[in-house]
C-alpha cells in the first residue's frame, strides 16, 4: 500500500509541470510549438503510467495482506493491468502458495505430536521456561487429575526441573508421591532444545513403579507373615501326627478327636493363605482406581442372603436397610463384596449370641465427618460387647487382634479389616470404626458416587 501511494504521488508530481504548461498555452502566454506539445504528451503519459502502477501495486499489497490470513491463503492473485507487473504478480502468488503449504505441513506435524503425546501410556507433563505446567496428557490426567500441580510442587520433582532447565541435561529422580494415594514414581525431566510454539521448554515423564515395589514388598511380607502365622497350626498338626503314630495308634476314640482338631487347623491354614493372597492382589492394584458402576443395594442383598445358613447357629438377626434412590458408585464388584462379607462376618462372629446385626446404606451430603463431595455410606452395626478405645486405631493392622484366643477360636485370620482398609483406599473412600463398650460397634465405609448419578 505504501509503495503504491509513493508511486501515485510521484505520478502526481510529474503531472504538475504538464498542467502548468497547459495553462500557459491556453492563456496565450506560451506558443504551442512541437517541442512544447511533445513535452506535454510525455508528462501526461508519465502521470498516467504512475497512476496505473500505483493501482496495480495497491492491489498486490492488498492481496498479500489478505493472504496472511489462513482462511484466505487459497485465493488467486489479481491480474495486473500492466504487463511488466505480471511476473511480479505470479511470483507473489507462488510465494503465498508455498507459505500456505508449509503452514499446512507444520499444522499436521503439530497435530501428530499432540496425538503422540496424548496417547503415551506414561503420564507426561509439558512445562514452560518457568517450570509451570502448560498441559498434561490423558495418562497424567487419569492418574493424578486435579492433584497434578501438587505433584509438580514436590521438592524432588521441583529440584529435577530446575536442574534440567539450568543445565540442559536430562534429570531423573525416584520419589514417593502422597496424592491421590501413596505411589512410588520415577520422574524424568527432559529439556527441549527448541521451544514449541506454545513456549513449552521441558517435559516431565512420570513412570509409576508402585506395582514393582509392591511386588517386592509383598513377597517379603508374605514370607514373614506366612511363616509367623502358619507356625502354630503346623506345629499342632505335627504334634497330633506324632501322637497318632505313637500313644494313640490303637485308640480309635482319640484318633477321631485328633483328626477333627487337625482338620480345623488345616482349614485355618487354608483361610490364612487365601486371605494373604487376597491382600497381596489388592495391594498390587491399590494405586489404580476401579472403573465399574456398581449398585451397592444389590451387592449387599446378595451378601446378606449368603449368611442365612450361618445365622441360625448363633441365633443372630441380620437386616438390611437402604435409602430410596441410592446413587450408584464406581467400584470393583468382587472387592466390595469381600468388604461387606468381612464386615458382616466379624459382626456375626464377635457380636453376642441372639444379637442383631444391621447393614445400612445411605446417601450422605458433602462435608462434616465425610469428604467434601457426594457419597454413599455402607455401615455394618452390631450390638455386641464393643471394642476398647485403645485398640481401635490398630484394628486395620495385619494380624492385629483384640482378643487373640477368641479370634482364633472364631476362625479369624487377623487380616479381614486390613483387607477392608486397602480396598477402601483403592476406591478413594474412607473407613471409619466406632465402638462403645457394652453398646456395640459400627464399621462404616464411605464411597464417592458415580459422576453421572
PyMOL commands that set and color helices and strands:
alter all, ss='L'
color gray80, all
select helices_A, chain A and resi 2-27+34-67+70-72+83-119+138-152+155-167+210-245+252-284+296-306+308-314+333-350+389-392+404-409+416-426
alter helices_A, ss='H'
color red, helices_A
select strands_A, chain A and resi 123-128+133-136+171-177+183-191+200-208+292-294+317-322+329-331+356-364+375-382+430-436+440-448
alter strands_A, ss='S'
color yellow, strands_A
deselect
rebuild
show_as cartoon
